[in-house]
Amino acid sequence: MDAAFRDDVDAEYIRLKDKVDLVHAPKLMPWGNRSVQFRDPEGTLVALFMPFTDPAKKRFASR
């Protein structure tokens, strides 16, 4: 997978939106992560997220 996609929820949304069952489009969560959710072909819920705000980036920097 292209490195530009691995760290970008919005790019993954654009890549997958017409191929999967979307649960919710990218949105900013209250704790500072940007998140998108969809279901895989078997119906399993998949969530992608990335630290988005400065406090979230700091909190998750070591992970």
N, C-alpha and C positions, 0 to 999 in steps of 0.2 A: 504494500500500500504506500502511496506517495506520502512523504513526511509532512507535507502541507496539510493533508487531511487528518492525520492522526491527532493533532492538537487543536483542531478547529471544529467545534460542534456545528456551526453554521454551514461550513463546507460539506460536512458529512450529511447534514439535512438535505442540502441541494442535491448531493449525489444519490441519496436513497429515497427521497420523497415520492418518486413515481414507481418505486420498486417494492415498497413494503407497506404494511398497514400502520399508518401513523397514529400514535396515541396523542401526542402533542408536539407542536412546532417548537423550535428553540425559544426558551424563555429564561429570564433571570430569576433564580431562586432567592428566597429571603436571606440565605446564608452566604450569597455571593458567587455561587456557581451558575454557569449557563448550562442548560440541560435540554435534551430532546429525548423523547421516548417513542418506540415503535414495537411492533410484534414481528418476530421472525416467522418464516413459513409454517412452523409447527404451533404458533400461537404464544410462544414464550415472550414475555415482556423483556425488552432490552433498553437500557438507559445509557446514554452517552452524556458525559458532563466534563466541564473544564472549569478551573478556577477563573473567574472573570474580574471581580473587583480586586483592588490592591490588597485588602485584608485577606481575602480568600487565597490569592496567589501566595502571600506570605505564609499562611497557615499550611498550605499544601506543597510548599517549595521542596521539602525534603522527601516527598513521595514520588 
